[in-house]
Amino acid sequence: MQPAELTRLTQLLRSGGVVGCPTETLMGLLADARDPIALAEVCRLKGRDPMQPIGLLLPDLQALDAWITDFPAAARALAARHWPGPLTLVLRARPGLPASLVRAGKLAVRVPGPSPALELVRAFGSPLTATSANQTGQPPTRTAAEVRAVFGDQLAAIVQGSAPGGAPSTLVDASGTEPRVLRAGALSHTELGLPAAPAERAAR
């Protein structure tokens, strides 16, 4: 994206706006993760239960320290190998974070792979929401046109272009000493060097 466009979008995010944007997998709804009003708007747009946690996009690994209490060695190794990229790690959250980001004391984070979303979160300088740009229970979107068809003019902006599609980010609970795959995704369990997710094993 051009610098002027990044500046415009970051200003919209800082004012509480929600932006539709291509990630390295699907189109996402990006909003300031520190702003409870913006988080509530993401939930409203998606028709999502506010108690269903929203993941975070990080600008870089260093941004993680302010959001978690512990970064186990195995989690650190996964992040070093696969960030930026479609790997979401579930880690123990610091106390006092918005309830819509946390479940059972944990939150889900990733540094997104090369994409407009990575450019935007880096320009913004702090975490943004990482949730797909669709209404809950409906198919994910891959293009700006599809996002507009779902949300109309309710978003502050929609970044033009498209996402590659395919599987979402792989979700790994890395809060303990032995990471485990919770949801299969763009990175296979073999690429991560981990056992398959329970649903994958059951299907064999």
C-alpha positions in Angstrom: 0.0 0.0 0.0 1.0 3.6 -0.6 2.1 5.6 2.5 -0.9 8.0 2.1 -3.3 5.1 2.2 -1.6 3.5 5.2 -1.9 6.8 7.0 -5.5 7.1 6.1 -6.3 3.6 7.3 -4.3 3.9 10.6 -6.2 7.1 11.4 -9.5 5.3 10.8 -8.4 2.5 13.1 -7.3 5.0 15.8 -10.7 6.6 15.7 -12.4 3.2 16.4 -13.1 2.2 12.8 -13.2 -1.4 11.5 -11.4 -2.1 8.3 -11.8 -5.0 5.9 -8.4 -6.1 4.7 -6.7 -9.1 2.9 -4.6 -11.2 5.2 -2.2 -14.0 4.1 -5.2 -16.4 4.1 -8.6 -14.8 4.0 -10.2 -11.3 4.3 -10.2 -10.1 7.8 -11.9 -7.4 10.0 -9.2 -5.3 11.6 -9.8 -3.0 14.5 -7.8 -1.5 17.4 -7.5 -4.4 19.9 -7.0 -2.0 22.8 -10.4 -0.2 22.1 -13.4 -1.9 23.8 -15.8 0.1 21.6 -14.1 -1.1 18.4 -14.0 -4.7 19.7 -17.8 -4.5 20.4 -18.3 -3.2 16.9 -16.5 -6.2 15.4 -18.7 -8.5 17.4 -21.8 -6.6 16.3 -20.8 -6.7 12.6 -20.1 -10.4 12.7 -23.2 -11.3 14.9 -20.6 -12.9 17.2 -21.0 -13.7 20.9 -18.8 -11.1 22.7 -17.6 -14.0 24.9 -16.2 -15.9 21.9 -12.6 -14.6 21.9 -11.1 -12.6 19.0 -7.6 -13.3 18.0 -4.9 -10.6 17.5 -2.6 -9.6 14.7 0.8 -8.4 16.0 3.1 -6.0 14.2 6.2 -8.0 15.4 7.3 -10.4 18.0 8.3 -7.6 20.4 4.7 -6.5 20.7 3.8 -9.8 22.3 5.4 -8.9 25.7 2.7 -6.5 26.7 -0.1 -9.0 26.1 1.1 -12.3 27.7 2.5 -13.5 31.0 4.7 -16.3 29.7 6.4 -17.3 26.5 7.4 -21.0 26.8 10.5 -22.1 24.9 8.5 -24.4 22.5 6.2 -21.5 21.6 9.1 -19.2 21.1 10.7 -21.7 18.7 7.5 -22.0 16.7 7.2 -18.3 16.4 10.8 -17.9 15.3 10.3 -20.5 12.5 6.8 -19.5 11.3 6.2 -15.8 12.0 5.4 -13.8 10.0 3.0 -16.5 8.7 -0.4 -18.3 9.2 0.3 -19.7 12.6 -1.8 -18.5 15.6 -0.5 -19.3 19.0 -2.6 -19.5 22.1 -0.7 -18.1 25.1 -1.5 -17.0 28.7 -2.9 -13.5 28.7 -1.9 -10.7 31.0 -4.6 -9.8 33.5 -6.9 -6.9 32.7 -7.2 -7.4 28.9 -10.7 -6.9 27.3 -12.9 -10.0 27.9 -13.6 -10.3 24.2 -10.0 -11.3 23.6 -9.5 -13.8 26.4 -10.9 -17.3 27.1 -9.8 -19.3 30.2 -7.0 -16.9 30.8 -5.5 -17.3 27.2 -5.5 -15.3 24.0 -4.6 -16.1 20.4 -2.0 -14.2 18.5 0.0 -14.2 15.3 2.3 -12.0 13.2 0.5 -12.3 9.8 2.3 -13.4 6.7 3.1 -11.0 3.8 -0.1 -9.2 3.0 -1.9 -5.8 3.3 -2.8 -6.8 6.9 0.9 -7.1 7.8 1.6 -3.7 6.2 -1.3 -2.2 8.1 -0.6 -3.6 11.5 3.1 -2.6 11.2 2.0 0.9 10.3 -0.5 1.0 13.2 2.2 -0.2 15.6 0.1 -2.2 18.0 -2.2 -5.2 17.8 -5.3 -5.3 15.6 -8.1 -7.8 15.7 -7.7 -11.0 13.6 -11.1 -12.3 12.7 -12.5 -13.3 9.3 -14.6 -10.8 7.4 -17.8 -12.7 7.4 -20.9 -13.0 9.6 -20.7 -15.9 12.1 -21.5 -19.2 10.5 -21.3 -17.9 7.0 -18.5 -18.7 4.4 -15.3 -16.6 4.6 -14.6 -13.9 2.1 -11.7 -13.6 -0.3 -12.2 -10.3 -2.1 -13.0 -6.7 -1.3 -16.2 -7.0 -3.3 -17.3 -10.0 -1.2 -16.7 -8.1 2.0 -18.8 -5.2 0.7 -21.6 -7.5 -0.3 -21.7 -8.8 3.3 -21.2 -5.5 5.2 -22.2 -2.8 2.8 -21.1 0.6 4.1 -20.9 -0.4 7.7 -17.1 -0.6 7.7 -14.8 2.4 8.0 -12.9 1.2 4.9 -12.2 -1.9 2.8 -8.7 -2.4 1.4 -9.0 -3.2 -2.3 -7.7 -6.5 -3.6 -8.1 -10.1 -2.6 -6.7 -12.8 -0.2 -5.3 -16.1 -1.4 -8.0 -18.1 0.2 -7.6 -21.7 1.3 -7.4 -22.8 4.9 -7.2 -20.3 7.8 -4.2 -19.9 10.1 -3.3 -23.1 12.0 -4.2 -22.7 15.7 -1.8 -24.1 18.3 -2.2 -24.0 22.1 1.4 -23.2 23.0 0.7 -22.1 26.6 2.3 -25.2 28.1 5.5 -27.2 27.6 4.0 -29.3 24.8 2.2 -27.4 22.1 -0.8 -29.0 20.5 -2.8 -28.3 17.4 -6.3 -27.1 18.1 -7.4 -26.4 14.5 -5.8 -27.6 11.3 -5.0 -24.8 8.9 -2.6 -23.3 6.3 0.5 -24.9 8.1 0.3 -28.7 8.4 1.1 -30.4 11.7 4.0 -32.0 10.0 5.4 -28.6 9.0 5.1 -27.6 12.6 6.6 -30.8 13.9 3.5 -31.5 16.1 0.9 -34.2 16.4 -2.3 -33.8 14.3 -5.3 -32.0 15.7 -7.8 -34.4 17.5 -10.3 -34.1 14.6 -7.6 -35.1 12.1 -6.6 -38.1 14.1 -10.2 -39.2 14.6 -10.8 -39.0 10.8 -8.0 -41.5 10.0 
